[in-house]
Amino acid sequence: MDRENVILTKTINFSLEIIKYVEQLEEKKKFVIANQLLKSGTSIGANVHEAQNAESKNDFIHKFKIAAKEIEETKYWLVLCKNSNSYPDCILLEQQLLEIDKIVTKIISTSKTQGK
């Protein structure tokens, strides 16, 4: 029986929630922020998924570091959304992103120390 890969599941679910949120932004004609958030928010999962087929341990860590950078960028766009009066609420996205950030940080840290 295969164990669930928590980070894969969380990043897929987060990407789906980002898509829904971006659709709300587009309805409000907030196209620039919507586009930026869609790119960075879905890129997290793309890099985590890509890491599953890494060519080496260093490649695996590198892909997760890219995911970590995308997390930071996504945090930035969500802070702008949260602090802009005319934007929909994004607190759930922020909470999901915090969970993903903790897991990604732990995976990077653990991967660096294994095998040394």
Contacts in CASP RR format, 6 or more apart in sequence:
PFRMAT RR
TARGET T0000
AUTHOR 0000-0000-0000
METHOD contacts of the structure
MODEL  1
MDRENVILTKTINFSLEIIKYVEQLEEKKKFVIANQLLKSGTSIGANVHE
AQNAESKNDFIHKFKIAAKEIEETKYWLVLCKNSNSYPDCILLEQQLLEI
DKIVTKIISTSKTQGK
5 52 0 8 1.000
6 103 0 8 1.000
7 48 0 8 1.000
7 100 0 8 1.000
7 103 0 8 1.000
7 104 0 8 1.000
7 107 0 8 1.000
8 45 0 8 1.000
8 48 0 8 1.000
8 49 0 8 1.000
8 52 0 8 1.000
10 96 0 8 1.000
10 99 0 8 1.000
10 100 0 8 1.000
10 103 0 8 1.000
11 44 0 8 1.000
11 45 0 8 1.000
11 48 0 8 1.000
11 49 0 8 1.000
11 67 0 8 1.000
11 100 0 8 1.000
12 45 0 8 1.000
13 96 0 8 1.000
14 41 0 8 1.000
14 44 0 8 1.000
14 45 0 8 1.000
14 93 0 8 1.000
14 96 0 8 1.000
14 97 0 8 1.000
14 100 0 8 1.000
15 41 0 8 1.000
15 42 0 8 1.000
15 44 0 8 1.000
15 45 0 8 1.000
17 92 0 8 1.000
17 93 0 8 1.000
17 96 0 8 1.000
18 37 0 8 1.000
18 38 0 8 1.000
18 41 0 8 1.000
18 42 0 8 1.000
18 74 0 8 1.000
18 93 0 8 1.000
19 38 0 8 1.000
19 42 0 8 1.000
21 37 0 8 1.000
21 88 0 8 1.000
21 90 0 8 1.000
21 93 0 8 1.000
22 34 0 8 1.000
22 35 0 8 1.000
22 37 0 8 1.000
22 38 0 8 1.000
24 88 0 8 1.000
25 31 0 8 1.000
25 33 0 8 1.000
25 34 0 8 1.000
25 37 0 8 1.000
25 81 0 8 1.000
25 87 0 8 1.000
25 88 0 8 1.000
26 34 0 8 1.000
28 86 0 8 1.000
28 87 0 8 1.000
28 88 0 8 1.000
30 86 0 8 1.000
30 87 0 8 1.000
33 77 0 8 1.000
33 80 0 8 1.000
33 81 0 8 1.000
33 87 0 8 1.000
36 73 0 8 1.000
36 77 0 8 1.000
37 74 0 8 1.000
37 77 0 8 1.000
37 78 0 8 1.000
37 81 0 8 1.000
40 70 0 8 1.000
40 73 0 8 1.000
40 74 0 8 1.000
40 77 0 8 1.000
41 70 0 8 1.000
41 73 0 8 1.000
41 74 0 8 1.000
43 66 0 8 1.000
43 67 0 8 1.000
43 70 0 8 1.000
44 67 0 8 1.000
44 70 0 8 1.000
44 71 0 8 1.000
44 74 0 8 1.000
44 100 0 8 1.000
44 104 0 8 1.000
45 67 0 8 1.000
47 63 0 8 1.000
47 64 0 8 1.000
47 66 0 8 1.000
47 67 0 8 1.000
47 70 0 8 1.000
48 63 0 8 1.000
48 64 0 8 1.000
48 67 0 8 1.000
48 104 0 8 1.000
50 63 0 8 1.000
51 59 0 8 1.000
51 60 0 8 1.000
51 63 0 8 1.000
51 64 0 8 1.000
51 67 0 8 1.000
54 60 0 8 1.000
54 62 0 8 1.000
54 63 0 8 1.000
57 111 0 8 1.000
57 114 0 8 1.000
60 111 0 8 1.000
61 108 0 8 1.000
61 111 0 8 1.000
61 112 0 8 1.000
64 104 0 8 1.000
64 107 0 8 1.000
64 108 0 8 1.000
64 111 0 8 1.000
65 108 0 8 1.000
67 104 0 8 1.000
68 101 0 8 1.000
68 104 0 8 1.000
68 105 0 8 1.000
68 108 0 8 1.000
71 97 0 8 1.000
71 100 0 8 1.000
71 101 0 8 1.000
71 104 0 8 1.000
74 97 0 8 1.000
75 94 0 8 1.000
75 97 0 8 1.000
75 101 0 8 1.000
78 90 0 8 1.000
78 93 0 8 1.000
78 94 0 8 1.000
78 97 0 8 1.000
80 87 0 8 1.000
81 87 0 8 1.000
81 88 0 8 1.000
81 90 0 8 1.000
82 89 0 8 1.000
82 90 0 8 1.000
82 91 0 8 1.000
82 94 0 8 1.000
END
